[in-house]
Amino acid sequence: MTRVLFHVNHLWGAGHYARIAAIANAVIEAGGAATVIAGNTPLPGRLDPAVRLVELPPVRSPDASYARLVDANGNPPDAAFWTNRETLIDAALAEARPDIVVTETFPFGRRKLSAELLHLVAAAKAANAKIVASLRDLPTWPSNTDRVLECADRLRAHYDAVLVHGDTSIFGLNELWPGEVPVPMRGTGYVVAPPPPPVANRRGVVVSAGGGGDAAPLLRAAFQAHRDGLLLDEPWTFITGPNAPDTVFAELTNAASETVTVLRSTPDLPQRIAAARLAISRGGYNTVIETIAARTPLLVVPFAPPGEPEQATRAKRLAALDFMACLDEADLTPQTLAHAAQHALDLPSLPDDPLDIGGAARSAALLAEIAGGS
């Protein structure tokens, strides 16, 4: 039985946690044991009950700049805060006795958590565990050469492999990082939940803004486009996300009607998208891949602040393949959104299996191989 310990700390959106949860569940399904150390508030209902969850005092970024971190009260963490987290990590490591430790994103990112993660890696290596990095299809591009060299040094010193959770027919492994990756890189396929069964008579529009706090432009433009006539005969559901500003949620709720529903979140979002005639969303990893896998027509307005081209890069590549439509936020108005939504509806039907979404099970199998020395 392979014992795997995961460390994940989403700082803004929640997609990183969702991806690690899916892999941990796959480890359990394959007969292994899994522990997830969550450094920010975990998404409810994502983990198999057999996965051991260790919740650290949460730390997050208050905005998409990632320039600073704050605790649950919005205050900068002090030394005692970090010491407490390390103590909890040490206890989790001692109890789990993992054969392999997985760090999500690090050392390709999460530099502000370097001390904590290097502490975990050193303790795990001292206990003879293998060390693996878990990386989405498109990591955040480094801001300078020093960060590229630093990443390579940490991989060389501590890591046994990197798992890249994407479809290599869409993004080749050599496109991911602008410098040396001195350990084996293994493509896994996308890590998402299996799509719900297909729905014969799709109906409605689902607008989802993701887990970040950047929801207002997309939500307002989509709401106005509907009021101006876009798919007026269809029911609309707006999922603002848990971190959307209260003012935006109240604004949409007050303007809702019998055919418009406004929710902060919903546990059945994949099922709603799979049954919809059209989905409109940000460009986060999970929502985009799950929507394409469900073969629901999709319009993406990627979130692309300075230094964060990941969503836009993914959206434009998939749009070029006619998997979806894409609209830059700089061009976003109710009118351009309505035009792009019609383009999404007019695209050719997707094949039955448009993307490799077997990444969770394949990741679990690769972790077992690496733990065994393969």
C-alpha positions as CSV (number, residue, x, y, z in Angstrom):
1,M,0.0,0.0,0.0
2,T,1.4,3.4,-1.1
3,R,1.1,6.1,1.6
4,V,1.0,9.6,0.1
5,L,1.0,13.0,1.9
6,F,0.0,16.1,0.0
7,H,0.6,19.7,0.9
8,V,-1.7,22.2,-0.9
9,N,-2.2,25.9,-0.1
10,H,-4.4,27.7,-2.5
11,L,-3.9,31.5,-2.1
12,W,-6.7,33.0,-4.3
13,G,-8.9,30.6,-6.3
14,A,-9.7,27.1,-5.0
15,G,-8.7,25.1,-8.1
16,H,-5.4,23.9,-6.7
17,Y,-7.2,22.3,-3.7
18,A,-9.8,20.7,-5.9
19,R,-7.1,19.1,-8.1
20,I,-5.2,17.7,-5.1
21,A,-8.4,16.4,-3.6
22,A,-9.2,14.5,-6.8
23,I,-5.7,12.9,-6.8
24,A,-5.9,12.0,-3.1
25,N,-9.3,10.3,-3.7
26,A,-7.7,8.4,-6.6
27,V,-4.9,7.2,-4.3
28,I,-7.6,5.8,-1.9
29,E,-9.5,4.2,-4.8
30,A,-6.2,2.5,-5.9
31,G,-5.8,0.9,-2.4
32,G,-3.4,3.5,-1.0
33,A,-3.5,5.8,2.0
34,A,-3.7,9.6,1.6
35,T,-3.2,12.6,3.9
36,V,-3.9,16.1,2.7
37,I,-2.4,19.1,4.5
38,A,-4.5,22.1,3.6
39,G,-3.0,25.5,4.2
40,N,-6.1,27.4,3.4
41,T,-9.8,26.7,4.0
42,P,-10.6,23.5,2.1
43,L,-13.6,23.1,-0.2
44,P,-16.3,21.1,1.5
45,G,-17.3,17.7,0.1
46,R,-14.3,17.2,-2.1
47,L,-12.5,14.5,-0.2
48,D,-13.2,10.8,0.2
49,P,-13.9,10.1,3.9
50,A,-10.9,7.8,3.9
51,V,-8.5,10.7,3.2
52,R,-7.1,12.2,6.3
53,L,-7.4,16.0,6.2
54,V,-5.1,18.2,8.3
55,E,-6.2,21.8,8.4
56,L,-3.5,24.4,9.1
57,P,-4.4,27.9,10.3
58,P,-5.3,29.4,6.9
59,V,-3.1,31.8,5.0
60,R,-4.1,33.4,1.7
61,S,-3.5,36.4,-0.6
62,P,-6.0,39.2,-0.1
63,D,-5.9,40.0,-3.8
64,A,-4.6,38.6,-7.1
65,S,-1.2,40.4,-6.9
66,Y,0.0,37.7,-4.4
67,A,2.2,40.5,-3.0
68,R,1.5,39.6,0.6
69,L,-0.2,37.0,2.7
70,V,-2.8,37.4,5.5
71,D,-4.3,35.1,8.1
72,A,-8.0,34.3,8.6
73,N,-8.5,37.8,10.2
74,G,-6.7,39.6,7.4
75,N,-3.6,40.3,9.4
76,P,0.0,39.5,8.3
77,P,1.1,36.2,9.9
78,D,3.7,36.5,12.6
79,A,6.5,34.1,13.6
80,A,4.4,32.3,16.0
81,F,1.8,31.6,13.3
82,W,4.4,30.0,11.1
83,T,5.9,28.0,13.9
84,N,2.5,26.6,14.8
85,R,1.9,25.5,11.2
86,E,5.3,23.7,11.1
87,T,4.4,21.9,14.4
88,L,1.2,20.7,12.8
89,I,3.0,19.6,9.7
90,D,5.6,17.7,11.7
91,A,2.7,15.9,13.6
92,A,1.0,15.0,10.3
93,L,4.2,13.7,8.8
94,A,4.9,11.5,11.8
95,E,1.4,10.1,11.8
96,A,1.1,9.5,8.0
97,R,4.6,8.0,7.6
98,P,4.4,8.6,3.8
99,D,6.3,6.8,1.1
100,I,6.0,9.9,-1.0
101,V,5.3,13.6,-0.3
102,V,3.6,15.8,-2.9
103,T,4.0,19.6,-2.9
104,E,1.4,21.4,-5.0
105,T,3.0,24.0,-7.3
106,F,6.2,24.4,-5.2
107,P,9.0,24.9,-6.2
108,F,7.6,26.4,-9.5
109,G,5.6,28.8,-7.3
110,R,4.4,29.4,-3.7
111,R,7.7,31.1,-3.0
112,K,6.2,33.0,0.0
113,L,5.7,29.5,1.6
114,S,9.3,28.4,0.8
115,A,10.4,28.1,4.5
116,E,7.4,25.9,5.4
117,L,7.7,23.7,2.3
118,L,11.4,23.3,2.5
119,H,10.9,22.3,6.2
120,L,8.4,19.6,5.1
121,V,10.6,18.4,2.3
122,A,13.7,18.1,4.5
123,A,11.8,16.2,7.2
124,A,10.2,13.9,4.7
125,K,13.5,13.1,3.0
126,A,15.1,12.4,6.4
127,A,12.3,9.8,6.8
128,N,13.2,8.3,3.4
129,A,10.1,9.5,1.6
130,K,10.3,10.4,-2.2
131,I,9.4,14.0,-3.1
132,V,7.2,15.0,-6.1
133,A,6.0,18.3,-7.4
134,S,2.4,18.6,-8.6
135,L,1.9,21.1,-11.4
136,R,-1.1,22.2,-13.4
137,D,-0.9,22.3,-17.2
138,L,0.4,26.0,-17.2
139,P,2.4,27.2,-14.2
140,T,2.7,30.9,-13.5
141,W,5.6,32.2,-15.7
142,P,8.6,33.3,-13.5
143,S,9.3,37.0,-13.3
144,N,13.0,36.7,-13.7
145,T,15.9,34.3,-14.4
146,D,16.9,34.0,-10.7
147,R,13.5,32.3,-10.0
148,V,14.1,29.9,-12.8
149,L,17.5,29.0,-11.4
150,E,16.2,28.8,-7.9
151,C,13.5,26.3,-9.0
152,A,16.0,24.1,-10.8
153,D,18.3,24.1,-7.7
154,R,15.5,23.0,-5.4
155,L,14.3,20.3,-7.8
156,R,17.9,19.0,-8.2
157,A,18.5,19.0,-4.4
158,H,15.2,17.5,-3.2
159,Y,12.8,16.2,-5.8
160,D,12.4,12.8,-7.6
161,A,9.8,13.8,-10.2
162,V,7.3,16.4,-11.4
163,L,3.7,15.4,-12.4
164,V,2.2,17.8,-14.9
165,H,-1.6,17.7,-14.9
166,G,-2.4,18.4,-18.5
167,D,-3.0,16.9,-21.9
168,T,0.3,16.8,-23.8
169,S,-1.6,17.0,-27.1
170,I,-2.7,20.5,-26.1
171,F,0.4,21.8,-24.3
172,G,3.7,20.0,-24.7
173,L,5.8,19.5,-21.6
174,N,8.6,21.6,-23.2
175,E,6.2,24.6,-23.3
176,L,5.7,24.8,-19.6
177,W,8.8,26.3,-18.1
178,P,11.5,28.5,-19.5
179,G,14.4,26.8,-17.8
180,E,15.9,23.5,-16.8
181,V,13.8,20.9,-15.1
182,P,16.5,18.5,-13.8
183,V,14.2,15.6,-12.7
184,P,11.8,13.5,-14.8
185,M,8.5,15.2,-15.9
186,R,5.5,13.0,-16.3
187,G,2.3,14.1,-18.0
188,T,-0.8,12.8,-16.3
189,G,-3.8,14.1,-18.3
190,Y,-6.1,16.7,-16.8
191,V,-7.2,16.1,-13.2
192,V,-11.0,16.8,-13.0
193,A,-14.0,15.0,-11.8
194,P,-15.6,12.6,-14.4
195,P,-18.3,14.5,-16.4
196,P,-21.9,13.8,-15.4
197,P,-24.0,11.7,-17.9
198,P,-24.9,13.5,-21.0
199,V,-28.3,15.4,-21.1
200,A,-30.4,15.0,-24.2
201,N,-32.3,18.3,-24.0
202,R,-29.9,21.0,-22.7
203,R,-31.5,24.1,-21.3
204,G,-30.4,27.3,-19.6
205,V,-27.2,29.3,-19.2
206,V,-24.8,29.0,-16.3
207,V,-22.5,31.9,-15.5
208,S,-19.8,31.0,-13.0
209,A,-17.1,33.3,-11.8
210,G,-14.7,30.9,-10.0
211,G,-13.3,30.9,-6.5
212,G,-11.4,34.2,-6.7
213,G,-12.6,37.7,-5.9
214,D,-12.4,39.0,-9.4
215,A,-16.0,38.3,-10.4
216,A,-17.7,41.7,-10.9
217,P,-16.8,42.5,-14.6
218,L,-17.9,39.1,-16.0
219,L,-21.1,38.9,-13.8
220,R,-22.3,42.4,-14.6
221,A,-21.6,42.1,-18.3
222,A,-23.4,38.7,-18.6
223,F,-26.4,40.0,-16.5
224,Q,-26.8,43.0,-18.7
225,A,-26.4,41.0,-21.9
226,H,-29.2,38.8,-20.8
227,R,-31.4,41.8,-20.0
228,D,-30.6,43.2,-23.4
229,G,-31.9,40.1,-25.1
230,L,-29.3,37.3,-25.0
231,L,-31.2,33.9,-24.7
232,L,-34.2,35.5,-23.0
233,D,-36.2,32.3,-23.3
234,E,-33.7,30.4,-21.3
235,P,-33.3,30.2,-17.5
236,W,-30.1,31.8,-16.2
237,T,-28.1,30.8,-13.1
238,F,-25.3,33.1,-11.8
239,I,-22.7,31.5,-9.5
240,T,-20.8,34.4,-8.1
241,G,-18.2,32.4,-6.1
242,P,-17.7,32.6,-2.4
243,N,-15.2,35.5,-2.6
244,A,-17.2,37.8,-4.9
245,P,-17.8,41.2,-3.3
246,D,-21.0,41.4,-1.2
247,T,-22.1,44.4,-3.2
248,V,-22.1,42.5,-6.5
249,F,-24.0,39.6,-5.0
250,A,-26.6,41.9,-3.6
251,E,-26.8,43.9,-6.8
252,L,-27.5,40.7,-8.9
253,T,-29.9,39.2,-6.3
254,N,-32.0,42.4,-6.1
255,A,-32.3,42.4,-9.9
256,A,-33.1,38.7,-10.2
257,S,-36.4,37.4,-11.6
258,E,-38.3,34.2,-12.0
259,T,-35.9,33.1,-14.8
260,V,-32.7,34.3,-13.1
261,T,-31.2,32.6,-10.1
262,V,-28.2,34.0,-8.2
263,L,-26.1,31.8,-5.9
264,R,-22.8,32.2,-4.1
265,S,-21.9,28.6,-4.7
266,T,-23.5,25.2,-5.3
267,P,-22.3,21.7,-4.8
268,D,-23.8,20.5,-8.1
269,L,-22.1,23.0,-10.4
270,P,-20.7,20.3,-12.8
271,Q,-24.2,18.8,-13.1
272,R,-25.7,22.2,-13.9
273,I,-23.1,23.0,-16.5
274,A,-23.5,19.5,-18.1
275,A,-27.2,20.1,-18.5
276,A,-26.9,23.7,-19.8
277,R,-27.2,25.0,-23.3
278,L,-24.4,27.5,-22.6
279,A,-21.7,28.0,-20.0
280,I,-20.0,31.4,-19.4
281,S,-17.0,31.5,-17.0
282,R,-13.6,32.6,-16.1
283,G,-10.7,30.5,-17.4
284,G,-9.8,28.5,-14.4
285,Y,-8.4,25.0,-14.9
286,N,-11.2,23.0,-13.4
287,T,-14.2,24.8,-14.8
288,V,-12.8,25.0,-18.3
289,I,-11.8,21.3,-18.5
290,E,-14.9,20.0,-16.8
291,T,-17.1,22.1,-19.1
292,I,-15.3,20.9,-22.3
293,A,-15.4,17.3,-21.0
294,A,-19.2,17.7,-20.6
295,R,-19.3,19.0,-24.2
296,T,-21.3,22.1,-23.1
297,P,-20.8,25.1,-25.4
298,L,-18.5,27.5,-23.5
299,L,-17.5,31.1,-23.5
300,V,-14.5,32.0,-21.4
301,V,-13.5,35.5,-20.3
302,P,-10.1,34.8,-18.7
303,F,-8.8,36.5,-15.7
304,A,-5.4,37.9,-16.7
305,P,-3.9,40.4,-14.3
306,P,-0.3,41.5,-15.0
307,G,2.1,38.6,-14.6
308,E,-0.7,36.0,-14.6
309,P,-1.2,34.9,-18.2
310,E,-2.2,31.3,-17.3
311,Q,-6.0,31.6,-17.9
312,A,-5.6,33.6,-21.1
313,T,-3.0,31.2,-22.5
314,R,-5.1,28.2,-21.9
315,A,-8.3,29.8,-23.2
316,K,-6.7,31.1,-26.4
317,R,-5.1,27.7,-27.2
318,L,-8.4,25.8,-26.7
319,A,-10.4,28.5,-28.6
320,A,-8.0,28.1,-31.5
321,L,-9.0,24.4,-31.5
322,D,-12.7,25.3,-31.6
323,F,-13.2,23.8,-28.2
324,M,-14.7,27.0,-26.9
325,A,-15.0,30.7,-27.5
326,C,-12.8,33.3,-25.8
327,L,-13.2,37.0,-25.1
328,D,-10.5,39.2,-23.6
329,E,-11.6,41.1,-20.5
330,A,-10.2,44.3,-22.0
331,D,-12.9,43.9,-24.7
332,L,-15.7,42.9,-22.4
333,T,-19.0,44.7,-22.7
334,P,-22.5,43.3,-22.7
335,Q,-22.6,43.6,-26.5
336,T,-19.2,41.8,-27.1
337,L,-20.2,39.1,-24.6
338,A,-23.5,38.5,-26.4
339,H,-21.6,38.2,-29.7
340,A,-19.0,35.8,-28.3
341,A,-21.7,33.7,-26.6
342,Q,-23.4,33.3,-30.0
343,H,-20.0,32.2,-31.5
344,A,-19.7,29.6,-28.7
345,L,-23.2,28.2,-29.6
346,D,-22.3,28.1,-33.3
347,L,-19.1,26.1,-32.9
348,P,-19.0,22.5,-34.2
349,S,-20.1,19.8,-31.7
350,L,-17.2,18.4,-29.7
351,P,-16.1,14.8,-30.0
352,D,-17.1,12.3,-27.3
353,D,-13.7,12.6,-25.6
354,P,-12.2,15.9,-26.5
355,L,-9.5,15.9,-23.8
356,D,-7.5,13.5,-21.7
357,I,-9.2,13.8,-18.3
358,G,-7.8,10.6,-16.8
359,G,-5.2,12.6,-14.7
360,A,-6.4,11.6,-11.2
361,A,-6.1,7.9,-11.7
362,R,-2.9,8.2,-13.7
363,S,-1.4,10.5,-11.0
364,A,-2.2,7.9,-8.4
365,A,-0.6,5.1,-10.5
366,L,2.6,7.2,-11.1
367,L,2.9,8.1,-7.5
368,A,2.8,4.4,-6.6
369,E,5.5,3.7,-9.3
370,I,7.7,6.5,-8.0
371,A,7.3,5.4,-4.4
372,G,8.4,1.9,-5.4
373,G,11.5,3.2,-7.2
374,S,10.2,3.0,-10.8
